């Protein structure tokens, strides 16, 4: 009996240390030597020269940059066709991070488009998460078809064992440096000139009205940094990059217009590198006029405290969340916070289906990406987002994202039933794990 207890204690401590422990280092603002768009190529080439880099070596700080064009897309019927159009017109390379892939029409359409472009000579590379992309389950036929067409795919193994290298030709990585953290990123770089970042997977529910999400499409200097994020990550998973380590110039074309829209590339990488978390806190803390947040899993106590403090100092604060979330424990933990949020003056708007978008607009700054306000996204997973510091972009985000969803939502109310309140209180005690 005692030996079993000892084994369970050791197993829990190991799980906590590898997967659950929250570590955070100063990560934002970026240091003076952070990678600029002009240095993105050389940094990527140097990374490619490393011998067997670890996944978390991609914790590279990126300097503030610029975009020449920012387009906002609300819901799958808007962003999926636009993303597919960029894929089918690609000339040189398509690089995609994709957490979620589920059998259905959307996944099939993207697979068909990627296969067609690969067979036409375009270089196509994917980074996917083993669990989220159902790599060895329902989505296996997709990845088999992609591999047969020459698409190069690497996989983040959230569950052991950990294999590195291209899908179909992987080898065991004894470091197990991927286990316990998801690669939750959803982003795409086309021809080194177009970048996409958002929260949706290649899944039908984002196209059928049951999940609400957003993507942003950007052009300009920041895309070179997005390319560096992809290629360093691809190398860290054991993927080969054509031309490395000598010259990766074809992947980093200088933009015709670097742009003037202040844009910063944000990442979170396990091990304590969390600029996306710290930048999100910063813009919330600095808000003086307006603060709008759309987020599906809002459970982090620090973020909730900052939201309340903003409302109490007179900021107009609006939260857009799910009326019925796909994550019942996280939904319950958030609803436990309704009384103090509403008492502070926070407006809570419940969208009728799952509000899956991750958007925060504070005065003239907007962050869009994959950052849920829970412990996993803020501290444990690989995440990506873009920070725009521009009045026009922020105003567009308020009208096209926030107010468009508020118009379809109902006000959140303080829960009254004793059973509900007890359930919400219970799950609030487990937010460290949610």
Secondary structure, 3 states (H helix, E strand, C coil): CHHHHHHHHHHHHHHHHHHHCCCCECCCCCCCCCECHHHHHHHHHHHHCCCCCCHHHHCCCECCEEECEEEEEECHHHHHHHHHHHHHCCCCEEEEEECCECCCHHHHHHHHHHHHHHHCCCEEEEEEECCCCCCCCCCHHHHHHHHHCCCEEEEECCCCCCEECCCCCCEECCCCCCCCCCECCEEEEECCCEEEEECCCECHHHCCCCEECEEEEEECCHHHHHHHHHHHHHHHCCCCCCCCCCCCHHHCCCCCCCCCEEEEEEEEECCCECHHHHHHHHHHHHCCCEEEEECCCCCCHHHHHHHHHHHHCCCEEEEEEECCCCCHHHHHHHHHCHHHHHHCCCEEEEECCEECCCEEEECCEEEEECCCCCHHHHHHCEEEEEEEECHHHHHHHHHHHHHHHHCCEEECCCCCCHHHHHHHHHHHCCHHHC
